Amino acid sequence: MNENACEFERLNRLETSSLAALRQAVSHCARPAMLFSAGKDSCVMLHLARKAFAPNIPTFPLLHVDTTWEFPETHPFRDRMAESAGMALIVQVNRDGARRRVGPFTHGAKEHTRLMKSAALTEALDTYGFDAVMDGARGDEKRLRGRSGVGTAGSQTPTELQARGNPAPERFFPLADWTEMDVWRYIEREGIEIPDLYFAAPRWVVERNGMLIVRVDERMPLEQGEEPQLRSVRFRSLGCWPLTGAVESRANDIPAIVRELRQAGTLERQGRAEDLGKGSAGNAQGDYF
């Protein structure tokens, strides 16, 4: 069997496993929700969900935890994808944190992530009474590898709500066996739409702490000697813009991205500030992020 045939067969196996995990979540739980950040993994998970329940529309809502620090392009793309799928969209913001103007520059990456991501998701679970959450974390990501009790296209019961005395929703990971390359190959095969931020384009960036940050607005104060530079960059992952480093690239289509990934010697989330270093936000995201 040649390389292309092996790859096609692998994607088929991954798809079958993911479809089964999604159907399991819906059949076993009364009120599930699907996390949807509008990133590439979320887009793949949404595509799989639509396949899993076709020709019907999935009955569960999409849940976006909005930190108020997303790239501006994220919101219209998110809304359009939900509308195209015919699915309800719930946008959850930690209003108290927003009123206090919590952000990575004023509170640090760890506290920002705890309040604007983890606490906001806990609020959503409490408010809407979800008993299951479908999460697009992949098996090659640190935040999933570090969990106990997650198997093939696995599920896990979070502990934070249990510790607070609330019934804990089950967490399903339909992409638990996927890698970053699998995701890109599947996007290419299935023709899945993803945000333009994944493709290389001239963008104004500030170089800080070894990362290229696209300075979206004035909430990011420039430090002495910093000056935005126009470079051809793209993103391997999407998160809060101050915490998400761009990579220099000329890859402006999926085949070029796949070629670039084959040559890359770094992990995808090494460009995410919340995942860098001991005591980073990535280590404090608990059972939710």
GUNUZA-371120 format. One record per residue: y, x, z of N, C-alpha, C in turn. Coordinates in steps of 0.001 Angstrom, whole numbers. Last residue first. Layout:
GUNUZA-371120
<pt <Y X Z> <Y X Z> <Y X Z>>
...
end
This chain:
GUNUZA-371120
<pt <23805 -9520 30087> <24272 -8713 28961> <23787 -7282 29113>>
<pt <22231 -10743 32134> <22819 -11532 31063> <23235 -10709 29873>>
<pt <21395 -9452 34370> <20379 -10132 33591> <20942 -10801 32354>>
<pt <23674 -6684 34323> <22775 -7588 34999> <21776 -8219 34054>>
<pt <25503 -4874 33563> <25549 -6161 32901> <24498 -7128 33419>>
<pt <25833 -2326 34290> <26221 -3333 35273> <26166 -4732 34706>>
<pt <25431 -507 32390> <24500 -467 33502> <24771 -1568 34516>>
<pt <27553 -953 30707> <26222 -1260 30218> <25187 -1246 31315>>
<pt <29681 62 32062> <29491 -1386 32072> <28114 -1757 31600>>
<pt <28416 3030 33750> <29165 2316 32726> <28903 840 32830>>
<pt <27036 4664 35409> <27968 3739 36029> <28793 2978 35027>>
<pt <26938 7307 33073> <26432 6742 34326> <27484 5846 34938>>
<pt <27523 6693 29572> <27742 7332 30866> <27173 6575 32036>>
<pt <28175 3924 27568> <28233 5374 27691> <28392 5797 29143>>
<pt <28374 1279 27089> <27026 1816 27210> <27009 3316 27467>>
<pt <30972 639 26693> <30345 74 27885> <28927 577 28083>>
<pt <31590 1815 24256> <32036 2483 25478> <31344 1930 26711>>
<pt <29467 2250 21636> <29964 1224 22542> <30309 1873 23873>>
<pt <28215 4038 20024> <29607 3751 19718> <30208 2691 20609>>
<pt <25677 3955 20759> <26418 5121 21237> <27893 5006 20877>>
<pt <24344 1867 19615> <25285 1537 20675> <25895 2774 21338>>
<pt <22666 3168 17634> <23713 2211 17277> <24763 2075 18363>>
<pt <22135 6690 18019> <21781 5309 18274> <22969 4409 17978>>
<pt <22203 9200 15429> <22702 8586 16661> <22199 7164 16786>>
<pt <21793 10359 13024> <21030 10900 14147> <21447 10304 15472>>
<pt <21359 8933 9782> <22091 9000 11052> <21193 9551 12155>>
<pt <19904 8518 7519> <20396 9875 7743> <21048 10046 9114>>
<pt <19380 5849 7570> <18235 6764 7477> <18649 8202 7787>>
<pt <21938 4796 7509> <21172 4735 8754> <19984 5685 8731>>
<pt <22619 5187 4806> <23367 5878 5859> <22581 5913 7169>>
<pt <20880 3413 3555> <20781 4859 3278> <21469 5661 4372>>
<pt <21898 1032 4620> <20512 1419 4892> <20324 2913 4646>>
<pt <24472 1054 3491> <24319 1111 4947> <22909 1557 5317>>
<pt <23838 787 791> <24496 2015 1248> <24385 2167 2757>>
<pt <22718 -1813 777> <21900 -644 413> <22515 677 879>>
<pt <25093 -3308 1634> <23917 -3152 2500> <23015 -1995 2072>>
<pt <28278 -1656 1122> <27292 -2693 827> <26025 -2373 1619>>
<pt <29879 452 1766> <30519 -862 1647> <29585 -1929 1117>>
<pt <30075 3385 3289> <29060 2373 2976> <29684 983 2957>>
<pt <31516 5449 4088> <31881 4916 2768> <30941 3784 2369>>
<pt <32723 6157 7400> <31690 5740 6461> <32318 5340 5135>>
<pt <32984 6745 10827> <33494 7065 9494> <32388 6841 8474>>
<pt <32655 4014 13015> <32083 5247 12473> <32695 5492 11103>>
<pt <34344 2717 15958> <33989 2687 14544> <33337 4011 14157>>
<pt <33472 1603 19203> <33919 2665 18321> <33454 2453 16897>>
<pt <34493 -666 21412> <33604 -558 20259> <34140 481 19289>>
<pt <36251 -1336 23331> <35026 -678 23784> <34069 -385 22643>>
<pt <38315 -2789 22265> <38648 -1503 22893> <37415 -683 23274>>
<pt <36872 -5101 21188> <37379 -4044 20299> <37785 -2759 21018>>
<pt <33735 -6081 22331> <35172 -6070 22617> <35790 -4871 21900>>
<pt <31626 -5693 19501> <31826 -6135 20870> <33309 -6265 21114>>
<pt <29223 -4871 17090> <30499 -5515 17380> <30519 -5960 18830>>
<pt <27946 -1924 15488> <27782 -3076 16377> <29166 -3617 16676>>
<pt <28865 -308 13519> <27418 -525 13585> <27082 -1665 14531>>
<pt <31697 -623 11429> <31113 -765 12762> <29610 -965 12647>>
<pt <33557 1802 9450> <32869 528 9637> <32307 506 11053>>
<pt <36283 3430 7703> <35346 3258 8815> <34653 1906 8718>>
<pt <38509 5575 6494> <37468 4678 5989> <36377 4585 7050>>
<pt <41674 5565 8221> <40405 6179 7831> <39459 5114 7281>>
<pt <44812 6247 9282> <44090 5398 8343> <42836 6134 7884>>
<pt <45637 6534 12732> <45341 7178 11456> <44560 6212 10580>>
<pt <48008 6337 15398> <47009 5700 14537> <46882 6430 13197>>
<pt <48294 8864 17774> <48949 8254 16624> <47880 7631 15738>>
<pt <48912 10338 20918> <48068 9501 20065> <48891 8882 18939>>
<pt <50713 11628 22540> <50122 12384 21441> <49234 11569 20528>>
<pt <49979 9674 25321> <50833 10720 24765> <50083 11506 23692>>
<pt <48406 6580 24340> <48617 7698 25242> <49448 8772 24541>>
<pt <49277 3223 23758> <49001 4541 23199> <49298 5619 24238>>
<pt <47702 413 25207> <48844 1331 25190> <48432 2680 24607>>
<pt <46514 -2394 24010> <46038 -1013 24117> <47240 -79 24057>>
<pt <47975 -4619 23582> <47312 -4515 24879> <46698 -3130 25081>>
<pt <48928 -4795 21021> <49681 -3957 21962> <49052 -3881 23345>>
<pt <45901 -4791 18967> <47214 -5278 19395> <47787 -4378 20485>>
<pt <43811 -3258 17864> <44086 -4598 17352> <45479 -5074 17725>>
<pt <42898 -278 16902> <43866 -845 17856> <44350 -2188 17311>>
<pt <39777 828 16684> <40735 41 15905> <41653 -667 16895>>
<pt <38854 3994 17730> <39131 2632 18168> <40137 1984 17216>>
<pt <36481 6309 17707> <37525 5808 16818> <37728 4333 17125>>
<pt <35832 8547 20442> <35579 7308 19710> <36764 6980 18818>>
<pt <36461 10654 22076> <35404 10849 21096> <35062 9619 20284>>
<pt <38639 9670 23513> <37370 9940 24200> <36200 10046 23224>>
<pt <40057 8369 20612> <40159 8486 22067> <38772 8664 22668>>
<pt <41932 7837 17812> <40818 8633 18331> <41025 8860 19820>>
<pt <42601 4779 16336> <43086 5768 17297> <41872 6521 17820>>
<pt <42936 3518 12976> <42172 3820 14186> <42928 4822 15050>>
<pt <43132 1238 10415> <43926 2081 11303> <43174 2268 12611>>
<pt <40886 1425 7647> <41345 754 8864> <42129 1757 9710>>
<pt <39322 883 4607> <40402 1616 5271> <40919 815 6469>>
<pt <35819 192 5169> <37106 -159 4579> <38164 703 5253>>
<pt <32356 -585 5283> <33426 409 5308> <34657 -88 4568>>
<pt <31161 -3430 7073> <31278 -2674 5834> <32494 -1754 5878>>
<pt <31308 -4895 9350> <30159 -4008 9210> <30249 -3114 7976>>
<pt <33440 -6601 9032> <33633 -5422 9878> <32470 -4436 9787>>
<pt <32683 -8883 7717> <33122 -7749 6900> <33310 -6475 7715>>
<pt <29759 -10432 9190> <31196 -10138 9149> <31512 -8885 8332>>
<pt <27182 -11710 6949> <27607 -11026 8169> <29099 -10718 8073>>
<pt <24688 -13771 5541> <26101 -13406 5613> <26409 -12778 6970>>
<pt <21624 -12792 4150> <22320 -13361 5308> <23762 -12865 5340>>
<pt <19550 -12364 2249> <20916 -12670 1824> <21750 -13302 2926>>
<pt <17038 -11521 2893> <17306 -12952 3016> <18706 -13338 2544>>
<pt <17115 -8736 2484> <16100 -9562 1823> <16475 -11030 1781>>
<pt <19290 -7928 4109> <19287 -7658 2667> <18316 -8587 1940>>
<pt <18406 -8739 6603> <19672 -9265 6086> <19724 -9102 4572>>
<pt <16148 -7095 6751> <15976 -8547 6697> <17247 -9216 6174>>
<pt <17300 -4584 6891> <16387 -4884 5790> <16203 -6393 5628>>
<pt <18729 -4851 9293> <19438 -4648 8027> <18557 -4962 6831>>
<pt <16613 -5210 11114> <17660 -6225 10984> <18374 -6079 9646>>
<pt <15206 -2804 10854> <14563 -4079 10514> <15603 -5156 10256>>
<pt <17122 -1027 11879> <16768 -969 10459> <16077 -2249 10010>>
<pt <17126 -1787 14592> <18352 -1919 13800> <18039 -1910 12303>>
<pt <14001 -3545 15148> <14884 -2393 15246> <16148 -2665 14435>>
<pt <12208 -6104 17001> <12976 -5629 15855> <13743 -4355 16184>>
<pt <10982 -7336 19079> <10206 -6316 18379> <10973 -5672 17226>>
<pt <12807 -9232 20000> <12348 -8189 20921> <11593 -7064 20226>>
<pt <14118 -11383 18941> <14173 -10125 18193> <13645 -8952 19017>>
<pt <13915 -13496 20756> <13199 -13593 19477> <13178 -12298 18674>>
<pt <13743 -13756 23869> <14238 -12660 23029> <13488 -12671 21694>>
<pt <14781 -16037 26378> <13900 -15742 25251> <14551 -14690 24359>>
<pt <14829 -16738 29738> <15526 -15996 28691> <14528 -15629 27607>>
<pt <15133 -19685 31716> <14296 -18666 31097> <15075 -18020 29961>>
<pt <17383 -20165 34455> <16945 -20450 33091> <16074 -19326 32558>>
<pt <16645 -20834 37810> <16979 -19792 36838> <16501 -20186 35450>>
<pt <18237 -22941 40071> <17111 -22781 39157> <17499 -21802 38053>>
<pt <20004 -21082 42625> <19982 -22041 41531> <18717 -21855 40712>>
<pt <20345 -19129 44521> <19733 -20372 44944> <19702 -21441 43872>>
<pt <21196 -16717 43755> <22246 -17618 44211> <21677 -18979 44611>>
<pt <18879 -15619 42859> <19459 -15044 44073> <20549 -15936 44637>>
<pt <18621 -17071 40519> <17661 -17276 41598> <18230 -16762 42914>>
<pt <20668 -15958 39045> <20808 -17344 39483> <19822 -17657 40600>>
<pt <19569 -13363 38734> <20861 -13551 39400> <21024 -14983 39896>>
<pt <17218 -13113 37310> <17124 -13139 38766> <18436 -13489 39443>>
<pt <15760 -14732 34411> <16778 -13930 35087> <16708 -14105 36595>>
<pt <12637 -14505 33027> <13443 -15350 33894> <14461 -14495 34619>>
<pt <11907 -13912 29609> <12087 -13392 30965> <12917 -14389 31749>>
<pt <9949 -13305 26676> <10816 -14135 27496> <10873 -13528 28884>>
<pt <9600 -11591 23456> <9316 -11980 24822> <10283 -12932 25463>>
<pt <8327 -10493 21236> <9212 -11650 21075> <9299 -12356 22417>>
<pt <6240 -9026 23590> <6456 -9275 22177> <7213 -10572 21987>>
<pt <7902 -9051 26774> <6860 -8604 25866> <7239 -8881 24428>>
<pt <9359 -8317 29719> <9684 -8736 28363> <8632 -8173 27439>>
<pt <9070 -7393 32329> <8530 -8700 31995> <8914 -9195 30625>>
<pt <12187 -5728 32897> <10764 -5884 33152> <10341 -7265 32694>>
<pt <14521 -4046 30812> <14087 -5257 31510> <12586 -5214 31750>>
<pt <15311 -1928 29270> <15365 -1770 30717> <14880 -2974 31496>>
<pt <15275 -2795 26669> <14211 -1883 27103> <14158 -1769 28614>>
<pt <17644 -4258 26550> <16377 -4972 26568> <15251 -4077 27048>>
<pt <19627 -2348 26690> <19745 -3497 27585> <18493 -4357 27585>>
<pt <18978 -488 24699> <18791 -130 26110> <18785 -1358 27002>>
<pt <17185 -1628 21853> <18434 -1571 22609> <18140 -1312 24078>>
<pt <14911 -2089 20454> <15378 -705 20497> <16712 -563 21207>>
<pt <14495 -4845 20557> <13633 -3981 21344> <14098 -2548 21429>>
<pt <17646 -6651 20788> <16513 -6068 20071> <15718 -5136 20980>>
<pt <19062 -9770 21729> <18831 -8350 22038> <17568 -7863 21332>>
<pt <19744 -12458 21332> <19431 -11629 20175> <19252 -10155 20467>>
<pt <18373 -15079 23244> <19227 -13891 23243> <18793 -12978 22101>>
<pt <18392 -18299 24415> <17838 -17431 23377> <18832 -16309 23118>>
<pt <17828 -19702 27527> <18825 -19045 26675> <18087 -18144 25700>>
<pt <17202 -22669 29361> <16704 -21542 28571> <17837 -21001 27711>>
<pt <18477 -24666 30616> <17284 -24147 31285> <16622 -23023 30494>>
<pt <21874 -25431 31217> <20865 -24902 30302> <19682 -24355 31091>>
<pt <24047 -26795 32418> <22687 -27000 32889> <21612 -26510 31939>>
<pt <26711 -26464 31991> <25962 -27255 31010> <24504 -27449 31387>>
<pt <27631 -25000 34238> <28368 -26163 33734> <27497 -27062 32877>>
<pt <25818 -22869 34622> <26060 -23845 35684> <26653 -25136 35128>>
<pt <26069 -21538 32184> <24756 -22027 32606> <24897 -23086 33688>>
<pt <28802 -20894 32271> <28288 -21779 31223> <26937 -22364 31609>>
<pt <28874 -19133 34460> <29641 -20384 34489> <29102 -21376 33464>>
<pt <27336 -17053 33397> <26852 -17782 34569> <27569 -19123 34707>>
<pt <29103 -16210 31407> <27823 -16803 31031> <27226 -17587 32190>>
<pt <31172 -15213 33001> <31432 -16329 32089> <30135 -16999 31661>>
<pt <29930 -13091 34293> <30388 -14238 35084> <30650 -15448 34201>>
<pt <29390 -11406 32003> <28327 -11904 32882> <28754 -13134 33667>>
<pt <32107 -11252 30726> <30834 -11536 30059> <29842 -12186 31019>>
<pt <34204 -10925 32468> <34457 -11671 31239> <33194 -11960 30438>>
<pt <33140 -9519 34711> <33902 -10760 34861> <33946 -11588 33582>>
<pt <31681 -7321 33674> <31107 -8187 34719> <31811 -9535 34763>>
<pt <33484 -6180 31869> <32221 -6733 31389> <31619 -7690 32407>>
<pt <35521 -5362 33652> <35813 -6278 32544> <34537 -6953 32058>>
<pt <34122 -3521 35194> <34598 -4759 35815> <34948 -5797 34756>>
<pt <33557 -1540 33180> <32504 -2142 34008> <32944 -3480 34587>>
<pt <36021 -757 32035> <34986 -1388 31213> <33955 -2135 32056>>
<pt <39040 -1581 33858> <37912 -712 33539> <36819 -1475 32815>>
<pt <41301 -3076 34184> <40254 -3212 35196> <39069 -2271 34973>>
<pt <43041 -2448 32097> <43593 -2699 33429> <42532 -2681 34523>>
<pt <41425 -2057 29881> <42443 -1056 30193> <42976 -1212 31617>>
<pt <39698 -4261 29706> <39135 -2926 29912> <40166 -1868 30270>>
<pt <41011 -7026 31668> <40726 -6319 30429> <40229 -4921 30703>>
<pt <42380 -9985 32900> <41350 -8960 33064> <41068 -8325 31705>>
<pt <44449 -11798 33405> <44565 -10802 32332> <43605 -9633 32547>>
<pt <44176 -13898 35008> <44478 -12624 35678> <44632 -11473 34684>>
<pt <43400 -15745 33135> <44696 -15919 33806> <45140 -14628 34487>>
<pt <40878 -14720 32538> <41906 -14723 31500> <43293 -14877 32114>>
<pt <39549 -15179 34949> <39739 -13815 34476> <40822 -13718 33417>>
<pt <39614 -17972 34895> <40260 -17250 35991> <40528 -15804 35581>>
<pt <38127 -18515 32624> <39550 -18864 32652> <40290 -18142 33771>>
<pt <35950 -17098 30759> <36233 -17039 32189> <37734 -17262 32356>>
<pt <34915 -19232 28179> <35841 -18185 28608> <35949 -18237 30126>>
<pt <32714 -20304 25730> <32925 -20175 27170> <33823 -18986 27470>>
<pt <32177 -22611 23320> <32874 -21346 23556> <33242 -21285 25032>>
<pt <29604 -24069 21582> <30271 -24033 22882> <30890 -22651 23053>>
<pt <28894 -25936 18783> <29328 -24620 19248> <30070 -24775 20564>>
<pt <26227 -27603 17106> <27319 -27624 18079> <27619 -26202 18537>>
<pt <25516 -27083 13614> <25161 -27006 15029> <26400 -27055 15909>>
<pt <25565 -26762 10895> <25595 -28123 11424> <25290 -28190 12901>>
<pt <25792 -24345 9692> <24473 -24687 10234> <24407 -26123 10725>>
<pt <28501 -24401 9107> <27542 -24343 8009> <26142 -24736 8466>>
<pt <29547 -24317 11699> <29759 -25503 10867> <28755 -25550 9724>>
<pt <28774 -21753 12466> <28299 -22915 13223> <28425 -24183 12393>>
<pt <30181 -20249 10557> <28723 -20180 10610> <28138 -21368 11362>>
<pt <32835 -20862 11215> <32310 -21225 9895> <30786 -21211 9887>>
<pt <33096 -19782 13764> <33275 -21218 13562> <32654 -21670 12246>>
<pt <32668 -17023 13203> <31812 -17768 14144> <31882 -19264 13891>>
<pt <34881 -16518 11545> <33517 -16346 11040> <32533 -17132 11902>>
<pt <37037 -16990 13278> <36847 -17849 12109> <35452 -17724 11511>>
<pt <36334 -14882 15278> <36403 -16311 15584> <36281 -17211 14358>>
<pt <36377 -12251 14180> <35148 -12836 14719> <35220 -14349 14817>>
<pt <38781 -11184 13502> <37962 -11734 12414> <36747 -12499 12924>>
<pt <39748 -10072 15879> <40301 -11349 15403> <39462 -11997 14310>>
<pt <37251 -8912 18127> <38018 -8662 16905> <38508 -9999 16355>>
<pt <37676 -10038 21548> <36922 -9881 20314> <37842 -9481 19159>>
<pt <38736 -10517 23993> <38971 -9185 23434> <38132 -8956 22183>>
<pt <37950 -12815 25179> <39357 -12770 24737> <39726 -11402 24170>>
<pt <35280 -13131 25441> <35938 -12283 26436> <37451 -12231 26254>>
<pt <33267 -15810 25096> <34480 -15220 24522> <35210 -14439 25608>>
<pt <30137 -16481 24406> <30910 -16037 25562> <32084 -15226 25027>>
<pt <28912 -19135 22632> <29636 -17866 22495> <30421 -17599 23767>>
<pt <26091 -20827 21804> <26954 -20519 22945> <27588 -19152 22738>>
<pt <24956 -23546 19898> <25291 -22129 19923> <26279 -21898 21058>>
<pt <22623 -26073 21088> <23941 -25559 20696> <23962 -24038 20603>>
<pt <19653 -27533 19572> <20335 -26818 20655> <21687 -26296 20163>>
<pt <18450 -28570 17345> <19103 -29514 18259> <19864 -28822 19385>>
<pt <18649 -27488 13986> <18295 -27189 15385> <19110 -28053 16347>>
<pt <18031 -29911 11522> <19032 -29036 12123> <18596 -28733 13554>>
<pt <15027 -29915 9480> <15924 -30478 10492> <16942 -29431 10959>>
<pt <13136 -28918 7773> <14445 -29262 7200> <15424 -29866 8212>>
<pt <13608 -26121 9992> <13881 -26778 8710> <12773 -27797 8409>>
<pt <13153 -24618 12212> <13183 -26072 12393> <13544 -26826 11113>>
<pt <13130 -21964 11413> <12092 -22437 12331> <12016 -23952 12378>>
<pt <15438 -21599 9900> <14131 -21588 9244> <13067 -22254 10117>>
<pt <17327 -21647 11915> <17408 -22663 10861> <16087 -22745 10098>>
<pt <16487 -19383 13326> <16450 -20705 13963> <16496 -21815 12920>>
<pt <16999 -17349 11481> <15623 -17630 11885> <15499 -19007 12521>>
<pt <19799 -17491 11455> <19044 -17709 10220> <17592 -18069 10537>>
<pt <20290 -16764 14123> <20672 -18089 13642> <19913 -18435 12368>>
<pt <19348 -14116 14067> <18707 -15092 14944> <19042 -16517 14520>>
<pt <21179 -12980 12252> <19752 -13010 11928> <19040 -14055 12775>>
<pt <23508 -13305 13743> <23402 -13953 12432> <21947 -14038 11981>>
<pt <22971 -11711 15952> <23151 -13150 16135> <22989 -13890 14818>>
<pt <22970 -9245 14651> <21741 -9715 15287> <21803 -11220 15534>>
<pt <25669 -9081 13773> <24578 -9124 12795> <23273 -9636 13402>>
<pt <27778 -11363 15688> <27328 -10060 15227> <26106 -10189 14333>>
<pt <28363 -13777 16771> <28779 -13575 15380> <28498 -12159 14900>>
<pt <27197 -14375 19119> <28403 -13548 19193> <29046 -13334 17837>>
<pt <25449 -16738 20661> <25909 -16405 19313> <27238 -15678 19397>>
<pt <22602 -17860 22361> <23789 -17014 22398> <24164 -16615 20975>>
<pt <21482 -21120 22374> <21352 -19837 21692> <22657 -19067 21796>>
<pt <19842 -23110 24869> <21036 -22739 24105> <20783 -21378 23477>>
<pt <17784 -25910 25968> <18030 -24515 25617> <19369 -24336 24908>>
<pt <16608 -28096 27823> <18000 -27885 27406> <18258 -26402 27118>>
<pt <13868 -28132 28253> <14566 -29384 27984> <15956 -29168 27410>>
<pt <11273 -26076 26892> <12486 -26234 27696> <13248 -27481 27278>>
<pt <9175 -25769 25179> <8902 -25621 26610> <10099 -25964 27488>>
<pt <10170 -26031 22599> <9098 -26931 23026> <8876 -26905 24533>>
<pt <12104 -24018 22439> <12507 -25420 22295> <11434 -26360 22824>>
<pt <10605 -21691 22803> <11752 -21969 23666> <12117 -23441 23630>>
<pt <8773 -21895 20696> <8306 -21945 22083> <9448 -22302 23019>>
<pt <10418 -21534 18517> <9762 -22843 18693> <9244 -22999 20116>>
<pt <11101 -18849 18968> <12133 -19888 18942> <11528 -21267 19168>>
<pt <8608 -17597 18749> <9364 -17505 20002> <10433 -18585 20077>>
<pt <7938 -18163 16075> <7102 -18694 17157> <7850 -18673 18483>>
<pt <9901 -16701 14765> <9870 -18156 14596> <9050 -18798 15711>>
<pt <9093 -14127 15525> <10376 -14659 15986> <10424 -16176 15860>>
<pt <6636 -13849 14191> <6695 -13742 15650> <7972 -14362 16198>>
<pt <7499 -14083 11516> <6528 -15030 12072> <6574 -15037 13595>>
<pt <9203 -11828 11306> <9726 -13179 11124> <8796 -14209 11761>>
<pt <7376 -9740 11649> <8472 -9930 12597> <9024 -11342 12510>>
<pt <5784 -10125 9378> <5193 -10216 10721> <6273 -10461 11769>>
<pt <7672 -9716 7342> <6977 -11004 7446> <6376 -11192 8836>>
<pt <8340 -7063 7810> <9358 -8097 7990> <8727 -9476 8100>>
<pt <5857 -5888 7134> <6390 -5775 8496> <7432 -6858 8750>>
<pt <5703 -6466 4404> <4698 -7021 5312> <5189 -6975 6756>>
<pt <7830 -4971 3469> <7838 -6422 3268> <6871 -7087 4244>>
<pt <6904 -2409 4129> <8130 -2915 4737> <8201 -4434 4635>>
<pt <4690 -2230 2469> <4523 -2134 3926> <5733 -2716 4647>>
<pt <5946 -2384 -19> <4996 -3428 369> <4777 -3423 1877>>
<pt <7458 -33 28> <8134 -1330 -76> <7225 -2468 363>>
<pt <5428 1955 151> <6398 1799 1240> <7077 441 1209>>
<pt <2181 641 -937> <3362 1495 -1011> <4365 1137 77>>
<pt <-1194 857 0> <0 0 0> <1244 893 0>>
end
